[in-house]
Amino acid sequence: MEAESIGGGAEALERITARLEQLATELEGDVDDERAATLVREASELASQAGRAVEGALRGPSGSPEA
């Protein structure tokens, strides 16, 4: 699939991936339990968004799976 065919989906995935990398880096550091829980919740939400973006990209603009 070409990048143009997924439009803004690629940009969204890049943004989500960059943020997930930031969260992972922070979690690898010395954070307290409350902060870690907050970061994990955010990472979970971002992972869900990434899944929806990929699903939308695969379905294409018509909303049906591309062949």
Helices and strands as residue ranges (DSSP letters): H 3-6, H 8-28, H 33-59
